[in-house]
């Protein structure tokens, strides 16, 4: 582990914040918060006898007054028939994160890939790579889209569904994360966010503008525009060691260093324009536009201390450019057919265009060129979809029946040309790949509360996917269809208890991605073709014969809702998976080389089982300890276990799944001042994974300490200071593989750093 000192200014800020919390906890009386906790659900507020409209002195009888409870993320979670955790907009923006990927690591049961302090793809229950379904406004993300391209200011809320539903889709073995973008309000306002982020002396500014307004008597709209510049420096060291197992003699030892600089300019625009057509009826249009340009430069060295053959290079230089443009337009119509029946229809069109080029140059110790590889790529995705559902309600809102359909089509054209020392690579595969995907789904679900204490949910979904590709040498036609029955229930204890027990019995699946099925080979440049390579430096390719993974699951949860609006819950889960997909490296005779080469392809490996326990809590300390300081706590902790039947143990786990993850956060507002502070700790312990009988992966512990301070000048202006990764630890990953009588090991060390940011929030 590499040590990294914290700048003195950061140490002073952290120390003062710690002292501030301690003093507040011991020396102050509980403050009167400007936004008090919601009252207990079991007691309604008292009516003001002098308020207009409450009492009519001249009327012969008293008018009935109805009081409804204010909807919050906690009440929505409590009232839902299907298990759901809702993350409010306030929690999303609390730490001033520059992108949504940084927010994800604090969510209950969610881990993110990448180095500590950097965002990455989210995974529920430690299961990423398609096990976790990511939705935006209820629809799957477009290919090539990353949640790191979304800023937190553009998000209204995040919904976490631990069990799948027929409506949201069953491609969610681990669960579903639904990102709901901002919705228009009838009151006019303009929100401006000015932010600057610093990491290793490199500045990344961000500007965000959002406007809510009306359009005539029936129309409202929200428009959000974000512009950002990102500048990151990444250092990576690796050590490769080949050892003869019978003698223990090292046959190859290489050390490499790589420093890359990535600069990105991006614009994100989203909007929602909607018109009220009548009671419960509306029409809306939602445009969505992303434009990013990333420029990368890398330099590195390779030092060989042991080896029969000379090192393939001594120095390398690379540069590249990647442009991504995404456009999507969605229209939706909600129409009421009668007082109990309504229909919702949604249609969308989208396009993604990616242009990329890269150049890698490797030099020998004497300065002569050992390798020059150039790659130019151009890919276009054109997509369309239509979604419809019919909703019928009876029983005074206690019984809802929904039936619906989904149709989706994606056509992808991918042109790529790679030259190695001037000679074209993979000529047999051609320069162009055309892939088309068609998806169809039908579903029905029934939500019914037969008793005040009992809520039930039953669903049935059929989904079929067909993928076709046309290449010069390997056409693909892959079809799959899955029927998934689903059942969930909740038992609500009688008042005054606010506890609930939830049970979910589900079937879900994971379909192979287009990349899994039809990916053209990606050749390893450390051992260029047409010669051989090693298992630790394998080529990569797709597998057209993959089958979808199927999983039967059960979830059992206990939820305790506190009187002041807090919640504490414990959840047990289990998934039994068939036809598990995992990358496997094997020696193959290939068309792109004269010698056999090691190739990594996704394969169906058989059965696997995963289970775990999840705990999450959100509360104010006075809800548990009378007279305690009004500190808000947010904590979650999860333990995971898994077994892959076809891989020998120990540690024959599902890929990339840690044994546990935890978050602990607290924030406090100082009484009588506009000052608030908070902090959180994210922890993922080190773990080992036996990938196959000859492959082992080791991942080091991940710890991320974040803190923020908020100064509220007025209701329309705030200044937020955020600090991330305050105790940086290097990310150390080890990959080991046995090839014959040789153990091949690569240890990678990724440096991490403290980052800080300032954000000014203005409402006009």
Secondary structure, DSSP 8 states (H G I E B T S, - for coil): -------HHHHHHHHHHHHHHHHHHHHS-----SS-----TTS-----TTSTTT--TTSSS-----------HHHHHHH-SS--EEE-HHHHHTT--SSHHHHHTTSTTEEE-SSTTS---EEETTB-TTSEEEEETTEE--TT--GGGS-GGGEEEEEEESS-BTTTBS--SSEEEEEEE----SS-EEEEEEEEEEETTEEEEEEEEEEEEEETTTEEEEEEEEEEEEEEEEEEEEEEEEEETTT--EEEEEEEEEEEEEEEEEEEEEEEEEEEEETTEEEEEEEEEEEEEEEEEEEEEEEEEE-SS--S-SEEEEEEEEEEEEEEEEEEEEEEEETTEEEEEEEEEEEEEEEEEEEEEEE-TTS-EEEEEEEEEEEEEEEEEEEEEEEEEETTTTEEEEEEEEEEEEEEEEEEEEEETTEES-GGG-SEEEEEEEEEEEEEEEEEEEETTEEEEEEEEEEEEEEEEE-SS--EEEEEEEEEEEEEEEEE--TT--EEEEEEEEEEEE---HHHHH---B--STT-TTS---GGG-EE---TT---EEEEEEEEEEEEE-TTS-EEEEEEEEEEEES-EEEEEEEE--TT-SS-EEEEEEEE---EEEEEEEEEEEEEGGGTSTT----EEEEEEEEEEEEETTS-SSS---TT--SEEEEEEEEEE-TTSSEEEEEEEEEE--EEEE-SSSEEEEE--EEEEEEEEEEEEETTEEEEEEEE-SS---EEEEEEEEETTEEEEEEEEE----EEEEEEEEE-
